[in-house]
Amino acid sequence: MNKSSTVTKVTKNKKATKKTSITLSDSTLAVSRKAAERLNITVDKFIEEAVLLVAEQTVATRIIGPGQRVRVKDGYGVKDLGEGTYLDNITVHVAVTPDSQILSAQDAEFELPKDAPPGSKIITIKDNPKIQLDDGNRIVYGCQVWWQPIE
């Protein structure tokens, strides 16, 4: 059984206090440590930023519509992939590995993930963002990247 930790970010403003929590498996925390080392920041700062991105994406998915401009980073939240256009919410297929990693085919809308380790579960996620990057006609999916609306 994978161990996990819950990380909570508390944000206060004049009107309210907001708590955003995310539960991370130990394997996800290990990935976070590696990414934090590459960025030369603390693991706590990296996780805090990840929690904020998850909160922003959760809210954005509810209010964003086709045609909205978005900024996109890789699945680790490290490499900037540039800007793109939010095309639609679609259904994707991913594999959840025994150590809680999420794997998808490049075209997650139409293909099942290949090369998933034994014990992985294939799941379907509805209302997943489909984004066309400006670097050509490359399509990425919300399950593969970190994204946020451009104000």
Buried (B, 14 or more C-beta within 10 A) or exposed (E): EEEEEEBEBEEEEEEEEEEBEBEBBEBBBEBBBBBBEEBEEEBEEBBBBBBBBBBBBEEBBEEBEEEBEBBBBBBBBBEEBEBBBBBEBBEBBBBBBEBBBBBBBEEBBEEEBEEBEEEBEEEEBEEBBBBBBEEEEEBBBBBBBBBBBEE
